[in-house]
Amino acid sequence: MEDYLMQITNFLLRQSWHIAVLAVVIAAVSLAVKNIEDRIKTIMKSGKRFYRRPTFITIITVLLLAALTVPTTLALTYREKLPTLPVAASAERGDYGILMLDNYDPDYEGKEAYDDRLYLLDSTGKVKGVFSGFNICETFGGSHMLAVDEKRKTVWVAENVGRRLWHFDLRNGKLLQKIQGLKASALAVDPMTGNVWVTVSEGSIGRGHIKVLSPSGEIKAEYNIPGFDIACSSRDRSFWVVGKNIYKLDRKGKILGQIIDQIPWTAVSVSIDQKTGNAWVVVRAHPQVPGSKPEIWVVDRNVEIKQRLDLGELIPFCASVDSGKGVVWVGCLGTILRFTTDGEKLQSGRGVSAFSVVPGPSAESAFAASREGVTKIKVDESGYVSMGSICQTIDDQLGSSQKWLAIVPFADAKLRTSPHLTHLTLRQTAGEASEARLESAKELSGLGKVLLIYAHDHEEKYPDSLQELAPYDVDHLQWLIESVEYLGMGKTERDRPDTVIAYDKSLLELGQRTNVLFLDAHVAFETPEQLEKLGITKAEKSKAGIREKPVNSDVYKQLDEIVELSGLTAEMAFSEAIEVIRYSVEPPLKIVVLWRDLYENAEIERTTPINMDGISAVPLGVALKLLLKSVSGGFAELGYVVEDGVIIIATKESLPRKPETRTYDISDLTGKADDSGLENIFL
């Protein structure tokens, strides 16, 4: 009897909404239990007594309550199942990163070690980390070789030639695990469990299977479903697998729907509209396969082909759906197509190739990976395409082969840099300094022109301060006031043309040279020797109004000295490099390294290689900063402070707080007012 009742109960629960409403109404007059299923069982229980027949008013009341309750319940249930859409808001704020897997090494066999690379870029293209050691090769599509687990802040990487699966923790940049023996072509993460679904190739199109691994790397399941690419639908918690055929699976591997033997050659990419559950499938053509042609198939939740978009003679590689903005990007060789999620064609990114494409911060922008690098494109309403490389500092270091992209939907991601690639992060320091120098020269040049106009209006006299230029609508006047040392007070247009009017003191604090503005409005980037002739010296290291201890000032002067450090090598131990730094000046520096802090918080030991080649003719302070950045590999930020004539090196979080020096006038106690009356209070 129980089985019979269960079958009836399940039947009612599977029916359409009006049957469900009827079940709720009936249940409302039965004994109160926890859910509809139990209520129906109660109603059908043999010998159940009802104490009175419900009145007409009671029935109407119950019906009205049901009319209100059922739609609300269904709406709440639907809302609960809606997926978390990709980071549209954080993308607009720049709170994201970009992962790029680069097939850098031209070889894929015959060697023990390979140099294909994984880059982590911030939203501006700055390299935050680069890890080497992969062995991958080009494929005929832009499958998901990278899978970011947003909830657990990790990323999985497929190594299709090396037959390995890599798992990195993006919170600290460490490699969590490396799983051998999986020739993966694509990956997808189950956001609920963190399990990664892997399409494993068995050597030819239409042959393969799926493995499901836990976040710890344990194999949880295996399904005999072949495919080239895979994607997760958060809309209905399912997985789409495409290749020779198209499959939709539930989280237990059960086939919910399939399209068999309708693709002449193969599909190479799938992306899901998380709002509707529709799958966008890229179908490729092959010259030797009759009837094959390049198309986009839009397959609905029921695994029925909703649209087929003919791509003509194009060679498509990938599709990427931006559900939040209702836009779909399709990367092809020579162009990037753009559609609405309803299948309407929009203005395309003509002239930009894409093996891989991911949505950008707006509906008109995207990031595209080609042989040349990573390009950020923007398509306006007229069809004009603006584009620019987002990683100019490393363009010459990228491979000339296929690349894969993935968005990291948070800004604090980290990736540890392989020792021999530290220079790729260090070279940005020089690039940023060069950019600052050019921007400074531009601002000073503009200031010079405004000063000439001011002098013309004020009987050839220059202003006493930059604040007097406010009526002249000067660009970035506040920056000029804060960053420029103005020397024009008392000067006139009749003075010598090579008279110094101003210089960039903020630039001088970063090194030994700076931009100087002269009376005739020209700007020059002067050497330390020329600055000395012009009477320009570096500002005190201490804050205005606070006197630095003489013993500390002596150390800072030593850190400004130009030194020769060509003896450094990448393999040199950190402790040995510290000794080279110590004895590079006279008298030798007093340096204390907090080794325990470095070991516990940055995994740096005395024997850790510095991963940095020798440098010449560089200020000692600059060399020390480069050394600390190089040895850390971007994993942790190291720094130093000067206290009582001693340089203390540690992670920045562990450095001693800089003492605040307060000056007290005690001349009334000593009878004299000189430096002996200074008392240091350390807070």
C-alpha positions in Angstrom: 0.0 0.0 0.0 2.9 2.4 0.8 4.4 1.9 -2.6 1.1 2.6 -4.2 0.6 5.8 -2.2 4.1 6.9 -3.0 3.5 6.4 -6.8 0.3 8.5 -6.6 2.1 11.2 -4.6 5.0 11.4 -7.1 2.6 11.5 -10.0 0.7 14.5 -8.5 3.9 16.3 -7.8 5.1 15.9 -11.4 1.9 17.4 -12.9 1.3 20.9 -14.2 0.6 23.9 -12.0 -3.2 23.5 -11.7 -2.8 20.0 -10.3 -0.2 21.3 -7.9 -2.7 24.0 -6.8 -5.4 21.3 -6.3 -2.9 19.4 -4.1 -2.3 22.5 -2.0 -6.0 23.1 -1.6 -6.7 19.5 -0.6 -3.8 19.6 1.8 -5.0 22.7 3.4 -8.0 20.9 5.0 -6.0 17.9 6.1 -4.0 17.3 9.2 -1.1 19.8 9.4 2.2 18.2 8.4 5.5 19.5 7.1 5.2 19.3 3.3 2.8 18.7 0.5 3.9 15.1 -0.1 3.1 14.2 3.5 -0.2 16.0 3.4 -1.3 14.0 0.3 -0.3 10.8 2.1 -2.4 11.9 5.1 -5.4 12.5 2.9 -5.1 9.1 1.3 -4.5 7.2 4.5 -7.1 4.5 5.0 -9.6 5.3 7.8 -8.7 9.0 8.0 -11.7 10.9 9.6 -12.6 14.5 8.7 -14.7 16.0 11.5 -16.8 18.3 9.4 -17.4 19.2 5.8 -15.7 22.5 4.9 -18.2 25.3 4.3 -18.4 27.3 1.1 -16.7 30.3 2.7 -13.9 28.0 3.9 -13.3 26.7 0.4 -13.2 30.2 -1.1 -10.8 31.4 1.6 -8.5 28.4 1.0 -8.6 29.0 -2.7 -7.7 32.7 -2.3 -4.8 31.7 0.1 -3.6 29.2 -2.4 -3.8 31.7 -5.2 -1.5 34.0 -3.2 0.8 31.3 -1.7 1.6 29.1 -4.7 2.8 31.9 -7.1 4.9 33.3 -4.3 6.4 29.9 -3.5 7.2 29.3 -7.2 8.7 32.7 -7.5 10.9 32.2 -4.5 11.9 28.8 -5.7 12.8 30.2 -9.1 14.8 33.0 -7.6 16.8 30.5 -5.5 17.8 28.6 -8.6 18.9 31.7 -10.6 22.7 31.6 -11.0 25.1 34.1 -9.9 26.0 36.0 -13.1 29.5 36.9 -14.1 31.0 39.9 -12.5 29.5 42.8 -14.4 29.7 45.3 -11.6 33.3 44.3 -10.5 34.4 44.4 -14.1 33.2 48.0 -14.4 35.2 48.9 -11.3 38.3 47.0 -12.6 38.0 44.6 -9.7 39.1 41.6 -11.7 42.1 39.8 -13.2 42.8 37.9 -16.4 44.5 34.5 -16.7 46.3 33.7 -19.9 47.7 30.3 -20.9 50.4 30.9 -23.5 51.7 28.1 -25.8 55.1 29.8 -25.6 57.4 26.9 -26.1 57.5 25.9 -29.8 58.5 22.3 -28.9 56.1 19.7 -27.4 58.3 16.6 -27.5 61.9 15.5 -27.1 62.7 17.5 -24.0 62.5 16.9 -20.3 61.2 20.4 -19.4 58.9 22.8 -21.3 58.3 26.5 -21.1 54.6 27.0 -21.8 53.3 29.6 -19.4 50.4 30.8 -17.3 50.1 34.5 -16.8 48.0 36.4 -14.2 47.3 40.0 -15.3 45.4 42.7 -13.6 42.7 44.7 -15.4 45.2 47.1 -16.9 47.4 44.3 -18.2 50.1 44.5 -15.5 51.8 41.1 -14.9 51.1 40.0 -11.3 52.6 36.5 -11.8 53.8 34.1 -14.4 54.3 30.3 -13.9 56.2 28.1 -16.3 56.5 24.3 -16.9 53.5 23.4 -18.9 53.6 21.4 -22.1 50.6 22.3 -24.3 50.0 22.6 -28.1 47.6 24.2 -30.5 44.1 22.8 -31.0 41.3 23.3 -33.5 39.2 25.2 -31.0 39.1 27.5 -28.0 37.9 25.1 -25.3 38.0 25.9 -21.6 41.6 24.9 -20.7 41.3 27.2 -17.7 38.5 26.9 -15.1 38.3 29.4 -12.2 36.5 28.3 -9.0 35.3 31.7 -7.8 33.9 30.5 -4.5 37.2 28.8 -3.4 39.5 31.2 -5.3 41.4 28.6 -7.2 42.1 27.8 -10.9 42.4 24.5 -12.7 44.7 24.3 -15.8 44.6 21.6 -18.4 47.9 20.5 -19.9 46.8 18.7 -23.1 50.3 17.3 -24.2 51.8 16.8 -20.8 48.7 14.9 -19.7 48.5 16.7 -16.3 46.0 18.7 -14.4 47.3 21.7 -12.4 45.5 23.3 -9.5 46.5 26.7 -8.1 45.3 28.7 -5.0 44.8 32.2 -6.2 44.7 33.5 -2.7 48.4 33.0 -2.2 49.6 32.0 -5.7 50.8 28.5 -4.6 50.5 25.3 -6.6 48.1 23.0 -4.7 48.4 19.9 -6.7 49.5 18.4 -10.0 47.5 15.4 -11.2 49.2 13.0 -13.6 47.7 11.0 -16.5 44.9 13.2 -17.7 45.0 14.3 -21.3 42.4 17.0 -20.7 40.9 19.1 -23.5 38.5 21.2 -21.3 37.4 21.8 -17.7 34.4 23.1 -15.9 33.9 23.7 -12.1 30.7 22.8 -10.3 30.2 26.0 -8.2 28.3 24.1 -5.5 30.8 21.3 -4.7 34.0 22.6 -6.2 34.3 19.4 -8.2 36.0 19.8 -11.6 34.6 18.1 -14.6 37.3 17.1 -17.1 36.8 16.0 -20.7 39.5 13.5 -21.4 40.6 12.8 -24.9 41.3 9.3 -26.2 43.2 10.3 -29.3 40.5 11.1 -31.9 37.3 13.1 -32.4 34.3 11.2 -30.9 36.4 9.2 -28.5 36.9 10.1 -24.8 35.2 10.3 -21.4 34.6 12.6 -18.5 36.3 12.4 -15.1 35.0 14.3 -12.1 37.5 15.2 -9.4 37.0 16.7 -6.0 38.8 19.9 -5.0 41.5 17.7 -3.3 42.0 15.8 -6.6 40.2 12.6 -5.7 38.4 11.0 -8.6 34.7 11.0 -7.7 33.1 9.7 -10.9 33.7 8.7 -14.6 31.2 8.9 -17.4 31.5 7.4 -20.8 30.7 10.7 -22.6 33.2 11.9 -25.2 33.6 15.6 -25.9 36.1 18.4 -26.8 34.6 21.2 -24.6 32.5 21.5 -21.5 30.6 24.2 -19.6 28.5 24.4 -16.5 25.0 25.8 -16.5 24.2 27.3 -13.1 20.7 28.0 -14.4 19.7 24.4 -14.0 22.8 22.9 -12.4 23.8 20.9 -15.4 26.8 20.3 -17.7 27.0 20.7 -21.5 29.5 18.6 -23.4 30.2 19.2 -27.1 32.3 17.5 -29.7 31.1 15.1 -32.3 27.7 15.2 -30.5 26.1 17.4 -27.9 25.1 16.2 -24.4 23.5 17.8 -21.5 24.1 16.0 -18.1 22.9 16.5 -14.6 25.3 16.6 -11.7 25.2 12.8 -11.3 26.1 12.2 -15.0 22.6 11.3 -16.2 21.9 12.4 -19.8 19.1 14.9 -19.8 19.2 15.4 -23.5 21.4 14.8 -26.5 21.9 15.7 -30.2 23.5 12.8 -32.0 25.0 12.5 -35.5 23.9 16.0 -36.7 27.3 17.6 -36.6 29.2 16.7 -39.8 32.7 17.2 -38.3 32.9 18.6 -34.7 31.9 21.3 -32.3 34.8 23.1 -30.6 33.4 25.4 -28.0 30.3 25.8 -25.8 29.2 28.7 -23.6 26.0 29.1 -21.5 23.6 31.9 -21.2 23.1 31.6 -17.4 19.8 33.6 -17.6 18.0 31.3 -20.0 20.0 28.1 -19.8 20.6 28.2 -23.6 23.9 26.8 -24.9 25.9 28.6 -27.6 27.8 26.0 -29.6 30.6 26.7 -32.1 30.6 24.2 -35.0 33.6 23.9 -37.3 34.0 22.9 -40.9 36.6 20.6 -42.4 37.5 20.7 -46.1 37.4 16.9 -46.3 34.1 16.4 -44.5 31.1 16.7 -46.8 28.3 19.0 -45.5 30.4 20.5 -42.8 30.2 24.3 -42.5 31.0 26.9 -39.8 28.0 27.7 -37.7 26.8 28.8 -34.3 24.1 26.6 -32.8 21.8 28.0 -30.1 20.5 25.0 -28.2 17.7 25.6 -25.7 17.4 24.1 -22.2 15.5 21.1 -23.6 18.4 20.3 -25.9 16.6 21.4 -29.1 18.3 23.5 -31.7 16.7 26.9 -31.5 18.8 28.8 -34.1 21.6 28.0 -36.6 23.7 31.0 -37.5 25.7 30.5 -40.7 29.2 32.0 -40.5 30.1 31.8 -44.2 33.8 31.3 -44.8 34.9 32.2 -41.3 37.0 29.9 -39.1 35.4 30.2 -35.6 37.3 29.1 -32.4 35.2 30.0 -29.4 32.0 31.6 -28.0 31.7 33.5 -24.8 28.3 34.6 -23.4 28.0 37.7 -21.2 24.7 36.8 -19.6 24.6 40.0 -17.5 24.8 42.3 -20.5 22.9 40.1 -23.0 25.9 39.8 -25.4 27.6 36.9 -27.0 31.2 37.1 -28.4 32.4 34.7 -31.0 36.2 34.6 -31.7 37.3 33.8 -35.2 40.5 34.1 -37.2 40.5 37.6 -38.6 37.4 38.9 -36.8 35.3 38.8 -33.6 31.5 38.5 -34.0 29.0 39.9 -31.6 25.3 38.9 -31.1 22.6 39.6 -28.6 21.6 36.5 -26.6 18.4 36.5 -28.8 20.6 35.8 -31.8 20.5 39.3 -33.3 23.8 40.2 -35.0 25.6 43.3 -33.7 28.5 45.4 -34.9 31.6 43.1 -35.0 35.2 43.5 -34.0 36.6 43.5 -37.5 40.3 42.9 -38.0 40.9 41.2 -34.6 41.6 37.5 -34.4 40.7 35.5 -31.3 41.6 31.9 -30.3 39.9 32.9 -27.0 37.7 35.8 -26.0 36.2 36.9 -22.7 33.8 39.7 -22.1 35.1 43.1 -21.0 33.7 45.7 -18.6 31.0 46.9 -21.0 28.7 45.3 -23.6 30.8 46.8 -26.3 34.2 45.6 -25.0 36.1 42.3 -24.8 39.5 40.8 -24.4 40.8 38.7 -27.3 43.8 36.4 -27.4 45.6 35.9 -30.7 49.0 34.8 -31.8 50.3 38.4 -31.3 49.1 38.8 -27.7 46.0 40.0 -25.7 44.0 42.8 -27.2 41.3 44.9 -25.5 38.7 45.8 -28.1 35.7 48.2 -28.1 33.1 48.4 -30.8 31.0 51.6 -31.1 27.6 51.9 -32.7 29.1 52.9 -36.1 31.2 49.7 -36.2 34.5 51.5 -35.5 36.8 49.1 -33.5 39.3 50.6 -31.1 42.0 48.2 -29.9 45.1 48.1 -27.9 47.4 45.6 -26.3 46.9 45.2 -22.5 50.3 43.7 -21.9 52.8 45.9 -23.8 55.6 45.3 -21.3 55.7 41.6 -22.2 54.5 41.5 -25.8 58.0 40.5 -27.0 58.0 37.7 -24.5 54.8 36.0 -25.6 54.6 32.9 -27.8 53.5 33.2 -31.4 50.9 30.4 -31.0 47.5 29.8 -29.4 46.5 31.3 -26.1 43.5 30.8 -23.8 41.9 33.3 -21.5 39.8 33.3 -18.3 38.4 36.1 -16.2 39.3 36.1 -12.4 36.3 37.8 -10.8 38.2 39.3 -7.9 41.1 41.8 -7.8 43.4 40.2 -5.1 44.4 37.1 -7.0 48.0 36.0 -6.8 50.2 33.7 -8.9 53.7 32.8 -7.9 56.3 33.6 -10.5 58.8 31.0 -11.7 62.3 32.0 -10.8 63.6 32.4 -14.3 60.7 34.6 -15.3 61.1 37.2 -12.5 62.4 39.7 -15.0 59.0 39.8 -16.7 57.5 41.4 -13.5 60.6 43.5 -12.8 60.7 45.1 -16.3 57.4 46.7 -15.5 59.1 48.8 -12.8 61.3 50.3 -15.4 58.3 50.7 -17.7 56.3 52.5 -15.1 59.2 54.8 -14.3 59.6 55.6 -17.9 55.9 56.4 -18.2 56.1 58.6 -15.1 59.0 60.5 -16.5 57.1 61.2 -19.8 54.0 62.3 -18.0 56.1 64.5 -15.7 57.7 66.2 -18.7 54.3 66.8 -20.3 53.0 68.5 -17.2 56.1 70.6 -16.8 56.0 71.7 -20.4 52.4 72.8 -20.0 53.3 74.6 -16.8 56.1 76.5 -18.7 53.6 77.8 -21.3 51.2 79.0 -18.6 54.0 80.8 -16.8 54.9 82.6 -19.9 51.3 83.8 -20.3 51.2 84.8 -16.7 54.4 86.8 -17.1 53.1 88.5 -20.2 50.0 89.6 -18.1 52.0 90.8 -15.1 54.8 93.0 -16.4 57.1 90.1 -17.3 57.1 88.9 -13.6 56.6 85.3 -12.7 54.2 84.4 -9.9 55.5 84.0 -6.3 53.7 80.6 -6.0 51.9 78.1 -8.2 48.7 78.9 -6.4 48.5 82.2 -8.2 47.9 80.3 -11.5 44.4 79.2 -10.4 42.6 81.8 -12.6 44.4 80.4 -15.7 42.6 77.0 -15.6 45.8 75.0 -15.4 45.5 71.2 -16.0 46.4 69.2 -12.9 47.3 72.3 -10.8 47.0 70.4 -7.6 49.5 67.8 -8.8 51.9 70.5 -9.8 51.6 72.2 -6.3 52.2 68.9 -4.5 54.9 67.4 -6.8 56.8 70.3 -8.3 59.4 72.4 -6.5 58.7 75.9 -7.9 61.7 78.3 -8.1 60.2 81.2 -10.1 59.6 83.6 -7.3 61.3 86.9 -8.1 62.1 85.8 -11.7 61.2 87.8 -14.8 61.2 87.1 -18.6 64.4 89.2 -18.8 66.4 86.6 -16.9 68.7 84.1 -18.7 66.7 81.4 -20.8 68.6 78.6 -18.9 67.4 79.8 -15.5 65.7 77.0 -13.6 62.0 77.7 -12.9 60.8 74.4 -11.5 61.7 70.7 -11.2 59.7 67.5 -10.4 60.7 66.6 -6.8 58.5 63.5 -6.7 60.5 62.0 -9.6 63.7 62.9 -7.9 62.7 60.9 -4.9 62.5 57.8 -7.0 66.1 58.0 -8.3 69.0 60.3 -9.1 67.5 62.2 -12.1 64.5 64.4 -12.7 62.8 66.7 -15.2 63.7 70.4 -15.0 61.7 73.3 -16.4 63.7 76.3 -17.6 62.8 79.9 -18.2 62.3 79.5 -21.9 59.7 76.7 -21.2 61.8 73.8 -22.3 62.1 70.7 -20.2 65.2 68.5 -19.7 65.7 65.2 -17.9 68.9 66.0 -16.1 71.7 63.8 -14.8 72.8 63.9 -11.1 76.0 65.9 -12.1 74.0 68.5 -14.0 71.4 68.7 -11.2 74.3 69.5 -8.8 75.5 72.2 -11.1 72.0 73.7 -11.1 71.8 73.6 -7.4 69.1 70.9 -7.2 69.5 68.4 -4.5 67.3 65.5 -3.3 64.8 66.4 -0.6 65.2 65.1 2.9 63.8 61.6 3.4 61.9 62.7 6.5 58.6 64.5 6.5 58.7 68.3 6.6 58.9 69.6 10.1 60.3 66.3 11.5 64.0 65.9 11.8 65.6 62.6 10.9 68.2 61.1 13.1 71.7 61.9 11.8 72.7 58.2 11.9 69.7 57.4 9.7 70.4 60.3 7.3 73.9 58.9 6.8 72.3 55.5 5.8 70.0 57.2 3.3 72.9 59.0 1.8 74.6 55.6 1.3 71.5 54.2 -0.3 71.6 57.1 -2.8 75.2 56.2 -3.9 75.7 54.7 -7.4 77.1 51.2 -7.0 78.4 48.4 -9.1 76.6 45.1 -8.6 77.5 43.2 -11.7 78.7 40.3 -9.6 75.2 39.2 -8.7 73.9 36.1 -10.4 70.4 34.5 -10.6 71.7 31.4 -8.7 73.3 33.4 -5.8 71.9 32.7 -2.4 69.9 35.5 -0.8 72.2 35.7 2.3 75.2 36.0 0.0 73.5 38.8 -2.0 72.8 40.7 1.3 76.6 40.5 2.0 77.3 42.0 -1.5 74.9 44.8 -0.7 76.4 45.3 2.7 79.9 45.8 1.4 79.1 47.8 -1.8 79.6 51.1 0.1 82.0 52.4 2.7 81.5 52.1 5.6 79.6 48.8 5.2 75.9 49.0 5.9 74.4 47.5 9.1 71.7 45.1 7.8 69.5 42.9 9.9 67.3 40.3 8.1 64.3 38.8 10.0 64.9 35.3 8.6 62.1 33.7 10.6 59.5 36.1 9.3 60.7 35.6 5.7 60.5 31.8 6.1 57.1 31.7 7.7 55.4 34.4 5.6 57.2 34.3 2.3 58.9 30.9 2.2 62.3 32.6 1.8 65.4 31.0 3.3 69.1 32.0 3.4 69.8 29.7 0.5 66.9 30.9 -1.7 68.2 32.0 -5.1 67.8 35.7 -5.8 66.7 35.1 -9.5 68.3 38.3 -10.5 71.3 39.1 -12.7 73.9 41.7 -11.9 73.3 45.4 -12.5 75.7 48.3 -12.9 75.6 52.1 -12.2 72.4 52.0 -10.1 71.6 53.7 -6.8 72.0 51.2 -4.0 68.5 51.8 -2.7 67.0 51.0 -6.1 69.2 47.8 -6.3 68.0 46.7 -2.8 64.3 47.2 -3.8 64.9 45.2 -7.0 66.6 42.4 -5.0 63.7 42.1 -2.5 61.1 42.0 -5.3 63.1 39.5 -7.3 63.7 37.0 -4.5 60.1 37.1 -3.4 58.9 36.2 -6.9 55.8 38.3 -6.3 54.5 35.8 -3.7 54.9 38.3 -0.8 55.9 41.9 -0.5 59.3 42.5 1.1 60.6 45.8 2.3 63.0 47.6 4.6 63.1 50.4 7.1 66.0 52.3 8.6 66.1 52.5 12.4 69.0 53.8 14.4 71.4 53.4 11.5 70.3 49.8 10.8 68.5 48.5 7.7 65.8 46.0 8.8 64.5 43.6 6.1 61.3 41.7 6.5 57.9 41.2 4.9 56.1 44.6 4.8 53.4 43.3 7.2 56.1 42.5 9.8 58.3 45.6 9.4 58.6 47.7 12.6 56.5 50.8 12.6 58.4 53.8 11.7 59.1 55.8 14.8 57.5 59.2 15.0 60.0 61.9 16.0 58.6 64.8 18.0 60.7 67.9 18.8 60.3 69.7 22.1 61.8 73.1 23.0 63.5 72.6 26.4 65.7 75.7 26.2 64.0 77.0 29.3 65.5 74.0 31.1 69.0 74.0 29.6 69.5 77.6 28.9 70.3 77.0 25.2 68.4 76.0 22.1 70.4 73.6 19.9 70.3 70.1 18.7 71.1 68.8 22.1 67.7 69.8 23.2 65.9 67.2 20.9 64.1 64.4 22.7 62.9 61.4 20.6 59.6 59.9 21.7 58.9 56.6 20.0 55.2 55.8 19.6 
